[in-house]
């Protein structure tokens, strides 16, 4: 019998039941896990499930292995290969070390963490593994926002960066996000190469170095709290969104949503002469249980409620909310009668026009993802900027081949992620918040409301009206995307489909004589785009992390004057709901 069973508080009969009732593959996986796991908490979780004969839960825990998805790995905290835990983090760090050591020596990695459950423990475990492999580690001495970790990868000219975070996922989750040497997220084929090394690491001995060992203390380089001032200064001095000192600053409320954004935002905004802001007290301190919200995601309107309440009480101009690791930003605007929550596309086009209007660089570049609004392209044309599109996610936006000349001045995705400078090669909710507050301050100085200004952009570039729908997958509709590919829908309601772009096959199917787009240049991805004859667009893709389908709708409206904004918006809501219903009816046929 294995030593870990002899030493455990659980009975020999549990071991017998284990052998009798579990299949051989699961048995082997659990044995291997228990022989390697040094965390008594997760080890005892497994042993208790064995004692309780809970084989269904054990099977789920070991049914697969968490693999790289969007920027790293993310999952529910717990024991097993299908959960986030110390052993999985250690094996991931060892795999990264193996990958880095393929090239020259003297490698270094920046390691940060947020305030989620076990984040600091996982960060220290990561640092120990890397140091044991003779890789220099810059470890944050304090919990920090994800964009700050990305920034310091470049600051230290490190070979990689790791931040322990699950961003805006529910409280049960944690994860590991990985940055390349440029501070951008990993992307294919590098993610596959690292994954291969991680699988090799699952068969390697886990080094026993811990933070109390002399070698750790000798080799570790801590990033102190005061070092954050380097980020503050660098972000604040970007001329693409700086404003005159004499322009009065807007008042705003702010919530870090129980995350780590407040200390940095407090310094950043005060450094830029913002004095009239109000912190949502109930959400100001880090709390990994996120007690005041059902979902710590600022895309969820419920997460904005307290910030709007504070803004109303203190007669603020705007309300700002970050997700727990401060890389995403949500905004609500005081219209005079109420607070209107902007969607990601609206914030995106406001920031894009603002940054481009101030840009002094030659040949500026702006970019977004294929599921975001097409309006950015029109703005780019107006400013003679190069425009590019990528697949969904900042891992694609910040690693485009177009960016070799470092002229990127703005990028965004509709999921409230923005990059307003080239200091952080990832989405940064904090610099985006500063840029947006500066925009709002300049507009207020001219006696223009942000919504009025947004309407003026719609007059100039066209009113691109967007919405989203979610279809949850089950055993009956699991092959949803494949079924759509066999249908070749040619009409939605009374509007004909001009052509369909299939990003999985790379082919474009036309239903008209005009064929404007011959082939798809982006990497293969499970996405379908329906381009309608009235310039409407429908984009369908599966979620990368959950069993659901995301559908993005966009229609183009004509707005002749700012005063028509409210009326045309109501028409837009009616039209897009009609499009949604026609489309959903069609795909159910």
N, C-alpha and C positions, 0 to 999 in steps of 0.2 A: 504494500500500500504506500502511496506517496507520503512524504514527510509532512506536507502541509495539511493533509487529512489527519495524520496522527496527532499533530499539534493543535488542531482546531477543536472547538467546543462541541462539534456536531458528531453524531453517532456513526458507528461502523455500518449500521443498518441503512443509513442514508447513502453510503457509498455503494452498498449492494443494490439498492433501488436505482441508483444512478446508472449502474452498468446494465441493469435489466430493462429499464424503460427508455433509455436514451439511445438514439442511433449512434453508430460508431463515429461518424464525422463530428457530431456535436460533442461527444465524449472526448475526442482528441483535442478539439478546440478549447474546451474548458480545462483539461489537464495542462495544456500548453500555457494557457492564460495564468492559471494559479501558480505555475512554476516560475513565472516572471514578475507577477504583480507584487510590488513592495508596499503598496498602500493598504493598511489594515482595514480601512473603511470599505473599499470596493471588494477586497478579498472576502470579507465577511458577508457582504451582500450576496455573493455567489454561493458561499457555503450555507447561508440561511435558506436560500431558494432550494438548494439541494435537500436540506433537512425538511423543508415544507413540501417537498415533492412538486414544486412549481415548475414543471418542465416546459410549459408553454412560454413562460416569461424568460426562461433561460434560452430557449430556442430563438426568441426575438432578439435577445441581447447579443447572440452570436450568429444571427441569420446572415449577416454580411459585415463588411468593414466600411466605416466612414471613409470616404475618399474625397479628393480635392473637388470642390464645386466652385462656387463664386468666391474667388480669392483665397481659398484655403479649405479648412474643414470646420464643420459646425454640426452640433447635435445635442441631444438631451444628455445631461450629466448623469453618469451611472457606470456600472461595471460592464465589461464586455467589449467586443470589437465594434459593435453597432452603437456605442455610446461614447461620450467625451469623458475622459478620465486621465489620471496621471500616466498610466502605462502607455496609452495611445499617444499622449503628448510627447512622452519620452521617445517613443519609436519614431514619431514624426520628426523630432529634433535630430535624432541620430541619422535618419534618412537624409535630412537636409545637409548635415555635416558630411555624409558620404558624397553627396552631390557636389558640394563646394570644394572638396579635396581632390576632385578630378583635375582641377587646374592648379595654378601656382599656389605656394604656401602663403602664410601671413594673412589669413582670412579673418574677417570681423563681422559681427552681427549685432544689430540693435534690437533689444528685447523690451517691450512695454506690456502693460496690462491695464484693464479697467477695474471696476469694483463689483463685477459679478461674482457669484459663488465660485470659490476656488481659483479665481484668476491669478492672485498673487502666488499661490502654491504652484500653479502650472507654469507661471513665468520663471520662478526660481528653479523648477525642475528642468525647464528648457535650458536655462543658463548653465546649469550643472553639466548637462549632457554635452553642450557645445564646448565648454571649457575642458572637459575630459578628452575631447578630440582635438585639443590645441587650437581652438578657434577663440579669438578675442571677443569678449562680450561687453557691450555697453548696455547695462541694465538700468532702467528707470528706477529711481529710489522712491518714486511716488506713482500713484495711479494717474494715467494720462489719456487724453483723447487720441483716437486713432490717427487723425491728421498730423499730430505732433510727432508721433512715431515715424510716419512717412517722411516728414521734414528732416528729422535727425539722421535718417539713413543717408541722405545727401550731405548733411552737415559734417558727418564723420567719414564720408566717402566709404561707407560700409559695403560689404558684399551682399547683404540681405537685411531684412527687417522682419521681426515677428511681433505681433500684438495679440495678446490673449483677450478675446472679446467675442460676443455673439451679436454685437451691434444692436439692432432693434427687435431681435427675437424675444419670445416669452421668457419668463424668469427661469424656467427649467433648463434653458440652453446655455452652453458656452461654446467656445471655438478657438481656432488659431488662424489668424490672417497672416499671409506671407507676402512681403514686398521684395521686389528685385533690387539690384544695386542702384537703380535710378529712382527708387522710392515708389514705383508703380507696382500694382498687383501682378502676380504671376499670371501667365497666359500660355496657351499651347505654342510649341510642344514642350515647353519647360516644365509645365505642371505634370505631364506624363512621365518625364524623365525623373522628376523628384519622387513621384509616386512609385516608380520602379525601385528606387533606392529605399523608400520607406518599407516596401514589402521585403526587401533583403534585410532591413534592420529588425524586422519581426523575428528573424532567426538568429540575430546577433545577441551577445550578452549585453545587458543593460549596465553601463558603468555605475558604480556605487557611490561616486562623488556626491557630496551634499554641501549645503551652504555653510555648514560649520567647519568644514575641512580647511586646512591651511592653504591648500592649492587654490581653492575657490577664492579665499580672501586675498590671496596674492595676485591672482589673474583677473579678478573682476574689476570693471571700471563702472562705477555708479554715476548716473546722470542726476545731478542734484536739482532740487526744485527751482532754484534761481536761474538755471539754464534756460528755462522757458522764456526768459526775456529775449533770447536770440530769435526765437520764433516770432514773438510779439513785434520786435523792431523790423524784422525782415518783411513780415506781412503788412505792417502799417505803412511802409515806405514805398509800396507799389503805386506808381503814378496813375495806373489805369482806373483807380477808384478813390484817389485822395481828393479832399476838398479843402477850400480855404478855411483858415482858422476863425475868420469872422462870421462864417455862416452858422446860425444857431442850429443846434442839434435837436433831432426829434426825441420825444419821450417814448420809451418802450417798456413793455414788460418782458420778462424772460424766465423760461423754465428749462433746466437741464434734464428734466424728466427722470429724476432720481439717478442720474448718471454722473459723469466726470467733467462735464463742460464748464461748470461755474467758475472755478479758480482761474482758468485761462481767459474766459470771456470777461470776467471782472477786470483783469489786468489789461486785456486788449482794448476794451471800450473806454476805460479810464485813460489809457495812454493816448487815445484818440479824442480826448476831451468830451466824452459822453458822461454826463453827471446825473441826468434825470432818468434813471431806469429803476425798475421795480422787480425784485426777484420773487418768484412764486415760492413762498416760504415752505409750503407743504411738500414741494418737490425739489428743494434746493440741495439737500444732502444725499450723497450716494446711498442707495438702498437696493440690494439685489432682488428684493421681492416686489419692487415697483407697486407699493400698496395703494396708490391713488388712481391707478389706471388698470384697465383690463388688458391692455396691449401697449407696451412701451414703444409704439411706432408713431411718429408724428404725422404720418400719412392718414392715420385714423383720426377723424374729426373730434372724437371724444378726448383725445390726448391734448387738444388745444383748449379745452373748456376753462381750466383754472387760469391759464395765461391770459385768456380773453377776459375773464372775470376781474383779474388784477388790472388789466388795461382799461377796462370800463370804469372801475373804481377810481383810478388815478388819472383819468382823462388822457390816456396815452394815444399816440398816433399809430403805433403798430404793436403787435404781440409776436414774440419770437419763441420757438421751441426747437430744441435739438433732440435727437435720439440719444440714448445713453452713452454712446461713444463719440458723440458730437461731430459725426461726419455728414449727417443729413440735417436739413433745415426746413422748417415749416413756418409760414408767415400768415398773419391775419391783419387786415387793414381797416382802420377806422374810416368809414365812409361818411360819417356825420350823423347817420341814423342807426348804424349797427357796425359790427365787425364782420368783414367778408374774408373767409379763408381762401387764399390763393392755391391753385393746384401747381404741380411741379413745372408744367409747361409755361404757365403765366409768370412764375418767378424766373424761370429760365430766360424767357424772351426779354423781360424787363432788365435783368442783369446783362444780357448779351448786348442789347442796344446801348446801355449805359457804359459798359467797358469799351465797346467799339468807338463810341462817341469821344472818349478820352484818349484813345490809343495814339501813340506817337511812333510806334514801330512800323517799319516798312514790311509789307507782305504779311499782314496778320493772318492767323489761322483760327477758325472756330469750328467746333464739332459737337455732334450729338449722336444719339443712337437711333436705329431705324424705327423704334416704337415711340419716339418722341415727336413733337410737332414739326411739321415741315416749314413752319414760319421762320425758324432760324436761318434757313437757306435764303429767304427773301431779305432778311436783315443783312446777311453777309454780302449779298449782291449790292445792296445800297452803299455799303462801306468799302467795296472792292476788296473784300476779305476772301481768302480761300476757305471753302466749306467742305467738311467731310462727314460721312456717316459710318458707323460701325455697328456690329452686333451689340446686344444688350449688355451693359455693364462697363464700369470704369476700367476693368482690366483690358478691354479693347480700346476704349477712348484714349487712354494714356500710353498705349503702345503702338499707335498707328505709324506706318512707315512715313507718313507725311510729317511727323514731328521731329525729324532729324535736325532741322534747322532751328529748333527752339523758339519758333515764332508763335506757338500756341498761346493765345491770350484768354480763351474762354472755352469751356466744355460743360455740358450738362446732360443729365438723363431725367426723364419725367418722374422718376421715383425719388424726387427732391434731393438729388445729389448734384453739386456744382463745384467747378474749379474756376476761380477768377484770376489766377496768376500762374506762373510757372515755378513758384517756390515749393509747392506741395504737388507731387505728381499723383494725386488721388483726389477724390471728392473731399471737400473741406467745408463743413458747416459754419466754422468760426470766421474764416476770411470772407465767406459768402455773406454772413450776417453783417459784418462791418461794411462791405460793399453796398448791401441793400440799405442799411441805415444811412449811409452817405448819400445814396440816391434819393431816399425819402427826405433827407434834410435839405438837399438842393431844391427839390420840388416844392417843399414847404416854404422855403425862402422866396420862391417865385409865386407863392400862393396857388400851387397846383396840387391836387390830391393824387395819390399814387394810382387810384382806380381811373381817374380822369386821364392820367398820362398813359395808362395801359390802353384805354379806349383810343387815344390818339395814335398809338402804334397799330391798332387794328384798322383804323382808317387808312393808314399809310401802307401797311403790308398785307392787309386782308385779315378777316376775323376767323382764325383757325380754332374751331370749337371742338373740344375733345371730351371723351368719357371712357370709362372702363367697366367691364363685366368679368365676373369670375364664374367658371363652371367647375364644380368639384367632381373629380373622377371616382368611379367605383368599378366593380366587376362588369357592369353592363355597358359602360361607355369608355373602358380603358383604352381601346384602340381608336379614340376620337380623331386624332390627327390623320391616321391612315384612312379612316372612313371618309374624311373630308377630301383627301387627295383623289379618291375614286369618284367623287361626285361631280367635280368641275362645275360648280354653281355658276350659271351665266346671268342670272337676274336676281336682284334682291328687292322685293316690293315691285315698284314700277321702274326701277333704275337698273340699267344693264351693267354688267361687269365688263370693263374694257380688257383687262388682262390680270392674270394671277401670277405672282412671283413665288416660286417654291424654293426656299433657301436650303432645303435638304438635298434636292436634286441639282440645284443650280440652274434650273430651267424656268423660262417665262412662257406661259400659255396665253396666246392672244385670241380674242373673240372679235376683233375689228381689223380693218385693213391696215391702219396705222400701227406701226411696231416701233415705238420710241426706245425701248430697252431690249437689247438683244440677249444679254447674258448677265448673270449676277457675279460680281467681282469678290464678294465677301466669302469668308470660310463657310463651309456647310453647317447648317443649323436647322433645327426643327421648327421652322417659321413659315407661315403662309400669309401673303399680303394680297388682298383683293382691292384693285384700283377700279373705281366706278366711273361711269361716264360723266357724272356731275362733279367730279373732283373730290368726291368723298373717298375715304380709305378705311379698310378694316384689316387689322393685323391680329393674327392668332398664333399663340405660342404656348407650350407647356411651361409651368413653373420649374425652375431648376432645383427647388428644395422641397416642394410639397406636391401631393397628387391633385393638381388642379390645372385648369386651362385659363390663361389670361387673354382677354379680347380687348383690343384698343380701337376705339371709333374716332374718326376725325371727319368733320364736315367743314366746308369753306363758305363763310357768309360774307355778304357785302355790307359794310358799315360806312355810310357816307359822312356822318358827323358824330362827334363825341356825344351830343345830346341824345342820340338814338341808341346809345349803348344798352340801356336797361331794356328797351323794347326789343331790340334785335337779340339780346341774350335770352329773353323769354321764348322768342321764336326758335332760337338755336336749341334750347332745351327740349322743346316740342319735337323738332325735326330729328334730333339725335336719338330721342326715345323711340320715335317711329322707326328709324333705321335699325336700332337695336332689336326691336320687336320683330320687324320683317326678317332680319338676319337670323335671329334665334329660331323663328318659325321655320325658316328655310333649312337650317342644319338639322332640325328634328325630323324632317320628312323622311 
